[in-house]
Amino acid sequence: MSRFLSQRFSKLKEYIPGEQPRGMSYVKLNTNESPYPPSPEVIAAMNMGEIEKLRLYPDPICRALKETIAANYGVNPQNVIIGNGSDEILSFIFMAFCDKTTGVCYPDISYGFYPVYAQVYGLDSREIPLNDDFTLSADDYLNAGRTIVIANPNAPTGLSLRLSEIERIVKANPHSVVAIDEAYVDFGGESAVQLIKKYDNLIVIQTFSKSRSLAGARLGYGIASAPLIADMEKLRNSINPYNINLLTQLAGEAAIISQSYYDKNCAKIVETRKYTEKKLDELGFNCLDSHANFLFASSHKLTGEQVYSGLKSRGVLVRYFPKTRIKDFVRISIGTKEQMDIMLNALKEMLFQ
Ligand SMILES: *Cc1c(COP(=O)(O)O)cnc(C)c1O
């Protein structure tokens, strides 16, 4: 740390992304990317003519992309904000909507970025423990008195909440913003997007990184009532009005238009998840009931860290979390069936040789 860093960041613990090894010699099942390429329409949209336009600034309001997303959900463009990844939308939410109430709350086992943003913005944060089986009880979030952030399906557990439970939480907190992070909704969750028409305190966040094969393009969006979106737009325009580059805007539009291509990929991933879950079960692993593109699995023989290191030395990357409640688990992204077989064979070798 230099002697120039602001005092308020001196104790900041930053977010640590999953490893991104260069050279791709690993079977990479650690950051929940899609194993399938972007759609042919997305690839065609990024042609030479568009690349030449990179000398110009991109559209700061992402008009075309906003209209495409809005039409896709039957909402208005004023209900949509576009972010450089959904992480940026989350950042706006923590920045904008948490200090008028008494702070922010989220489950104790959830996306690792939430506590980081709470620290960056100096917020009072409360971690609400999930039940022993890692399910979330809506009852724990009624009249929270603070901003609520919930990933649904949750990460890294993969468990999901019914829409009726989400609605109970939104309804019971009319004076707080409720943010539902739907990064994994396309793999088996129930989306809360339509509830934004009924509740002005709800923000739903989605991403192009997981189901739409565009993690490298950095694109996410929030859907909410027009006043909430206007507040976030104010921050976006005050920090980085050109937050979405020109090629990414085009990729996003083309991706929404090729939804059926991605639906097929999601169906394949769900099928591979079921296959992998069965095989892991045969190897003595316990998997939580995933509605996402990963499995959260524990072995009674090995800790999460041991599974992670054993797999890494055999060329397979997965993720483990050094946190007491989940130290026996690894999170395994769902790749192609061939990739999962490589992972399963490596596990067999570790367990039985
Ligand atoms: C991956 C992920 C995100 C962020 O994705 P972006 O690539 O920034 O869009 C947000 N929330 C959860 C729960 C995630 O797993």
PDBQT file of the ligand as one rigid body, heavy atoms in Angstrom, charges set to zero:
ROOT
HETATM    1  C1  LIG A 401     -21.339 -14.062 -12.404  1.00  0.00    +0.000 C 
HETATM    2  C2  LIG A 401     -22.207 -13.327 -11.454  1.00  0.00    +0.000 A 
HETATM    3  C3  LIG A 401     -22.468 -11.964 -11.583  1.00  0.00    +0.000 A 
HETATM    4  C4  LIG A 401     -21.709 -11.021 -12.455  1.00  0.00    +0.000 C 
HETATM    5  O1  LIG A 401     -21.587 -11.223 -13.681  1.00  0.00    +0.000 OA
HETATM    6  P1  LIG A 401     -21.083 -10.144 -14.726  1.00  0.00    +0.000 P 
HETATM    7  O2  LIG A 401     -20.108 -10.917 -15.521  1.00  0.00    +0.000 OA
HETATM    8  O3  LIG A 401     -20.486  -8.967 -14.008  1.00  0.00    +0.000 OA
HETATM    9  O4  LIG A 401     -22.316  -9.785 -15.449  1.00  0.00    +0.000 OA
HETATM   10  C5  LIG A 401     -23.388 -11.366 -10.734  1.00  0.00    +0.000 A 
HETATM   11  N1  LIG A 401     -23.990 -12.069  -9.773  1.00  0.00    +0.000 NA
HETATM   12  C6  LIG A 401     -23.743 -13.359  -9.589  1.00  0.00    +0.000 A 
HETATM   13  C7  LIG A 401     -24.454 -14.075  -8.500  1.00  0.00    +0.000 C 
HETATM   14  C8  LIG A 401     -22.842 -14.033 -10.411  1.00  0.00    +0.000 A 
HETATM   15  O5  LIG A 401     -22.552 -15.311 -10.188  1.00  0.00    +0.000 OA
ENDROOT
TORSDOF 0
